[in-house]
């Protein structure tokens, strides 16, 4: 017999994503059976068939809007150490390259992460997942890449897997051994170590779903990136590409050639790049908080939408972009990248799910996982409109409350 897990009623609107478009149901309700959406529509109709008093969890939205849970498709949320001083240095005018030359940047985090015991890494990640959940994120991608050696990369992926088992947020694991070139190492030699040493061990471990690479000047060339991603594909890891972030060297075209799950950043992507990604079915992932933190230019989201390649929006949460909040990124996507509030919410839900091969998630359509957010505001527009204000009141994961009153449930 099916369990009526939850009925969410009293909503000013329920936002549903259908065919990439946000549709709103005024005075709506959502019924959940066995963790999946059983019905969504006008409250009068839904509650007649699914009385709230019969549900395990009856949730009164009290005039708030109901949205799909946010899907954050690009983070580096597992790390040790702190780089707040580098933020201050950037404000004094130091470039990212200058900070790296002084021993900072990614390699500084690599040193701290290698030294940290697994339990400390796990505690760090669980704390960050709590913060994300309280801001409405119900699924998040987390990359390795602060190990740059077989032992630490495997340890990071194991921690990601343990966090996924312990936390309500679903954690999608990505292997990113090709995140940077280790100190005193040649890039070509390191690529061979990733291919010959790290990838076989990662595949045997059986945790990672994706293989990502930083295709950029000063990191990995297109040819080196292709070598890593093709080797990952041979071992069952779907490719992802950090592409055209600091310059245009061909990462987007590589992502299209390989049929990658996503191409991410894309600040310097051209019209040809956008069309290639669209034609190959590669999800573009834009990361507005990265540009905000660097004080740099933003990707042109309108160009992607107009070309029929609607983008996802994610946080890029990492030590150099300490942004755990998807709603903050939704606001930036509207103000700085040209998306409408509806487009930005879709980008942070359904399209974000597509970037991690979770099609159907983030839509609130019947039959999909009942991951949803209740705002203490009457419309989805308040996600970007109320920038700087946390409007998330309640979060349900598969129909069960995991946040109430803005705080994680015990």
Secondary structure, 3 states (H helix, E strand, C coil): CCCEEEEEECCCEEEEEECCEEEEEECEEEEEECCEEEEEEEHHHHHHHCCHHHCCEEEECCCCEEEECEEECCECCCCCCCCHHHHHHHHCCCCHHHHHHCCCCHHHHHHHHHHCCHHHHHHHHHHHHHHHHHCCEEEEEEECCCCCCHHHHHHHHHHHHHHHHHCCCEEEEEEEEECCCCCCCCHHHHHHHHHHHHHHHHHHHCCCCEEEEEECCCCECHHHHHHHHHHHHHCCCEEEEEECCCCCCCHHHHHHHHCCCEEEECCCCCHHHHHHHHHHCCEEEECHHHHHHHCCCCCCHHHHHHCCCCCEECCCEECCECCCCHHHHHHHHHHCCCCCHHHHHHHCCHHHHHHCCCCCCCCCCCCCECCEEEECCCCCCHHHHCCCCCCEEEEEECCEEEEECCEECC
